[in-house]
């Protein structure tokens, strides 16, 4: 059977990492990317590393800024753009590949629905990528945490390889809500401007993360949403309790849940450092929207959104706030 032609629509950190792994596995992959990324991959290819010792260089990358070239004839499109760009990407796919299979490999919970509205004739699936991928320089991407990609159940090419596994699940929306709860910590990490591992070693930071997640869980409960655990993590309702544990106990339990190295930072931190708009509306914004619909309050999530918006407007990168400054 001929391997599918795959288009990576949005060549950010996740898109570049996943696309390069698929290229290395022998798939015909094209990247729909900005000029800066095209120049980088033309000069250097893509270099991948990870927490487990991966050291992979992939050359011969096919990248273009032309949506017709990238999308026409694609058998599978992996949408990896920021949530705010989903609708525009859906329109492009509708023009150039309206009946292709599409997977939303994005943060948040509403992107697949946006793509389905734009692509009524396409097979659109939601997916969840748990790994934290950070840029280490032009064309260099480092996977700093563990985890496999989970995809909404249904027919799908076998994309698993030596460096990345894909699994089909029936409860993808619940999984996405579970991932969103974890991703609420992206804002905390971005505001703190310290590595995630260092942050998790500090009980005061963990308590802040726990309080924000517990607040979000109360909102989800009021909305009748039951988030599922992601990969090897504990059930979501237990995570705030685990985060609040004394540090020696937390380290033992956390080591069984997630592999993370010293370089891990949140994608929201990277967005602030690069002067890009963050996905705060797809994360804390989603919790606040649910809270409003269900007559609940989520003041800590609102505070996070306010501070991230202020940092975006300031344009000076991550502000390096303390726990006290964030809570005030």
TAMOUR-V365732 format. One record per run of one state. SS is the DSSP state (H for helix, E for strand, L for the rest). FROM is the first residue (numbers start at 0). LEN is the number of residues. If there is no record, write none. Layout:
SS&FROM&LEN, SS&FROM&LEN
//
This chain:
L&0&4, E&4&5, L&9&3, H&12&12, L&24&3, E&27&5, L&32&2, H&34&10, L&44&1, E&45&5, L&50&4, E&54&4, L&58&3, E&61&3, L&64&2, H&66&5, L&71&4, E&75&4, L&79&3, H&82&14, L&96&4, E&100&4, L&104&6, H&110&8, L&118&4, E&122&7, L&129&3, E&132&5, L&137&2, E&139&4, L&143&1, E&144&1, L&145&3, E&148&4, L&152&13, E&165&4, L&169&2, H&171&12, L&183&1, H&184&8, L&192&3, H&195&5, L&200&2, H&202&20, L&222&13, H&235&8, L&243&3, H&246&11, L&257&2, E&259&1, L&260&6, H&266&7, L&273&6, H&279&3, L&282&1, H&283&10, L&293&5, H&298&16, L&314&8, H&322&5, L&327&1
//
